[in-house]
Amino acid sequence: MKLTVASRNPKSTKFPLTLDFDGTPETVKVHDVAIAIEKKFPKYYPDRQRLTNLDKKALDVDKTLAEAGIADGATIQFKDLGPQIGWRTVFLIEYGGPLLIHPIFYYLSKTFYRATFEHSPMQQVVYYMCMAHFLKRELETLFVHRFSHGTMPFFNVFKNSGHYWLLSGINLAYWVYGPWFAAGKAASARSDVWLYGSVAVWMWAELSNLATHITLRNLRPAGTRRRAIPFGYGFDLVSCPNYFFETIGWTVLCFLSTSWSAWLFNIVATGQMYVWAVKKHKNYKKEFKDYPRNRKAMFPFIA
Ligand SMILES: NC(=O)c1ccc[n+]([C@@H]2O[C@H](COP(=O)([O-])OP(=O)(O)OC[C@H]3O[C@@H](n4cnc5c(N)ncnc54)[C@H](OP(=O)(O)O)[C@@H]3O)[C@@H](O)[C@H]2O)c1
């Protein structure tokens, strides 16, 4: 069978391209087309390509051409998405920022604040909370999450990392580890109930977040992109309990530190997660006819 590949870029000199395949639209997959394009132009590896029909609807790489509505002799469109970077690498870079930035501000206080002081118990606890949280996220990225997307455009790494490097990195570390919260200052005085109560609730939130990540992992057999309806701890109340528990963890840190910088990060992060949760919740209902109707998106019984 034959297929013509046209470029979405009118200035392209490489396209249109005519490809010949052994097989029929029922046996040739969209992925085979992507591989054939890569063979002609090695710089366009499959993750860098977006293949669409003439109505600009994306073609699912796992489907055959017939399933994607493409007949013998048809024309499809190609778009170059630009250089790509793996999702796992992006996550590792994102969380690596705060893991580097927090120790710098914590241990080099003299350089940043031009003052010598002892960290208060509140500062020590917040420091270990932040380090443990981001280390947990790195380990989950490596050993728990099973991502469905291979890659994203390389330049997104700067946009995505900005949130973590600036807001939960420099912003949080600078303002929480400063001399204004040092040992002996009234602003850092915390009762034992306040201090240890915060650690207990925060630990519960982090472990709950981990439990939901493990539930999501177990829904997807290794090496597949399968999606299913999650059930169990947290999921019986909301579609995205992982975001809910994440927000609780950071809210505890806000009340413990009383720093506006922690609130700033938490409000932006929660707002972003809520927008994603609403979208995921809608998609679940659309994708699964038997999706439980009583669930909310992110906040139990509320929204
Ligand atoms: N503080 C912050 O600013 C902030 C913001 C966002 C996230 N986070 C943290 O990062 C964590 C991960 O975030 P995320 O947005 O990647 O979470 P997510 O979309 O819920 O995905 C978590 C993992 O589960 C997979 N997954 C999701 N739903 C699935 C389903 N129905 N069936 C099978 N697999 C499914 C995802 O695969 P896919 O590749 O298919 O999506 C991904 O590998 C959050 O839970 C939170 O702890 C923090």
The ligand as an SDF file (V2000), in Angstrom:
LIG
                    3D

 48 52  0  0  0  0  0  0  0  0999 V2000
    3.6410   20.2610   44.5680 N   0  0  0  0  0  0  0  0  0  0  0  0
    3.4630   20.3970   43.2720 C   0  0  0  0  0  0  0  0  0  0  0  0
    3.5670   21.4820   42.7110 O   0  0  0  0  0  0  0  0  0  0  0  0
    3.0830   19.2050   42.4610 C   0  0  0  0  0  0  0  0  0  0  0  0
    2.4340   19.3770   41.2270 C   0  0  0  0  0  0  0  0  0  0  0  0
    2.1180   18.2350   40.4850 C   0  0  0  0  0  0  0  0  0  0  0  0
    2.4580   16.9830   40.9780 C   0  0  0  0  0  0  0  0  0  0  0  0
    3.0790   16.8470   42.1580 N   0  0  0  0  0  0  0  0  0  0  0  0
    3.4160   15.5080   42.7120 C   0  0  0  0  0  0  0  0  0  0  0  0
    3.8150   14.6640   41.6680 O   0  0  0  0  0  0  0  0  0  0  0  0
    2.9720   13.5010   41.6610 C   0  0  0  0  0  0  0  0  0  0  0  0
    2.8070   13.0010   40.2320 C   0  0  0  0  0  0  0  0  0  0  0  0
    2.1150   13.9920   39.4850 O   0  0  0  0  0  0  0  0  0  0  0  0
    1.3930   13.6560   38.1070 P   0  0  0  0  0  0  0  0  0  0  0  0
    0.6970   14.9070   37.6700 O   0  0  0  0  0  0  0  0  0  0  0  0
    2.3460   12.9850   37.1920 O   0  0  0  0  0  0  0  0  0  0  0  0
    0.3100   12.5690   38.6480 O   0  0  0  0  0  0  0  0  0  0  0  0
   -0.6430   11.6180   37.8260 P   0  0  0  0  0  0  0  0  0  0  0  0
   -1.0300   12.2470   36.5510 O   0  0  0  0  0  0  0  0  0  0  0  0
   -1.7290   11.1900   38.7460 O   0  0  0  0  0  0  0  0  0  0  0  0
    0.2790   10.3700   37.4410 O   0  0  0  0  0  0  0  0  0  0  0  0
    1.0060    9.5960   38.3220 C   0  0  0  0  0  0  0  0  0  0  0  0
    1.3990    8.3090   37.5830 C   0  0  0  0  0  0  0  0  0  0  0  0
    0.2730    7.4380   37.4880 O   0  0  0  0  0  0  0  0  0  0  0  0
   -0.0300    7.1430   36.1350 C   0  0  0  0  0  0  0  0  0  0  0  0
   -1.5110    7.1150   36.0270 N   0  0  0  0  0  0  0  0  0  0  0  0
   -2.3710    8.1270   36.3000 C   0  0  0  0  0  0  0  0  0  0  0  0
   -3.6580    7.7210   36.1460 N   0  0  0  0  0  0  0  0  0  0  0  0
   -3.6080    6.4300   35.7310 C   0  0  0  0  0  0  0  0  0  0  0  0
   -4.6080    5.4620   35.3870 C   0  0  0  0  0  0  0  0  0  0  0  0
   -5.9100    5.7540   35.4540 N   0  0  0  0  0  0  0  0  0  0  0  0
   -4.2140    4.2170   34.9970 N   0  0  0  0  0  0  0  0  0  0  0  0
   -2.8860    3.9160   34.9390 C   0  0  0  0  0  0  0  0  0  0  0  0
   -1.8760    4.7960   35.2550 N   0  0  0  0  0  0  0  0  0  0  0  0
   -2.2300    6.0290   35.6470 C   0  0  0  0  0  0  0  0  0  0  0  0
    0.5770    8.2710   35.3540 C   0  0  0  0  0  0  0  0  0  0  0  0
    0.8540    7.8770   34.0230 O   0  0  0  0  0  0  0  0  0  0  0  0
    0.6920    8.8730   32.7450 P   0  0  0  0  0  0  0  0  0  0  0  0
    2.0750    9.0210   32.2390 O   0  0  0  0  0  0  0  0  0  0  0  0
   -0.1940    8.0890   31.8290 O   0  0  0  0  0  0  0  0  0  0  0  0
    0.0620   10.1470   33.1990 O   0  0  0  0  0  0  0  0  0  0  0  0
    1.8570    8.5450   36.1500 C   0  0  0  0  0  0  0  0  0  0  0  0
    2.8600    7.6060   35.8330 O   0  0  0  0  0  0  0  0  0  0  0  0
    1.6750   13.9620   42.3300 C   0  0  0  0  0  0  0  0  0  0  0  0
    0.9200   12.8890   42.8320 O   0  0  0  0  0  0  0  0  0  0  0  0
    2.1960   14.8570   43.3850 C   0  0  0  0  0  0  0  0  0  0  0  0
    2.6270   14.0930   44.5040 O   0  0  0  0  0  0  0  0  0  0  0  0
    3.3970   17.9330   42.8970 C   0  0  0  0  0  0  0  0  0  0  0  0
  1  2  1  0
  2  3  2  0
  2  4  1  0
  4  5  1  0
  4 48  2  0
  5  6  2  0
  6  7  1  0
  7  8  2  0
  8  9  1  0
  8 48  1  0
  9 10  1  0
  9 46  1  0
 10 11  1  0
 11 12  1  0
 11 44  1  0
 12 13  1  0
 13 14  1  0
 14 15  2  0
 14 16  1  0
 14 17  1  0
 17 18  1  0
 18 19  2  0
 18 20  1  0
 18 21  1  0
 21 22  1  0
 22 23  1  0
 23 24  1  0
 23 42  1  0
 24 25  1  0
 25 26  1  0
 25 36  1  0
 26 27  1  0
 26 35  1  0
 27 28  2  0
 28 29  1  0
 29 30  1  0
 29 35  2  0
 30 31  1  0
 30 32  2  0
 32 33  1  0
 33 34  2  0
 34 35  1  0
 36 37  1  0
 36 42  1  0
 37 38  1  0
 38 39  2  0
 38 40  1  0
 38 41  1  0
 42 43  1  0
 44 45  1  0
 44 46  1  0
 46 47  1  0
M  CHG  2   8   1  16  -1
M  END
$$$$
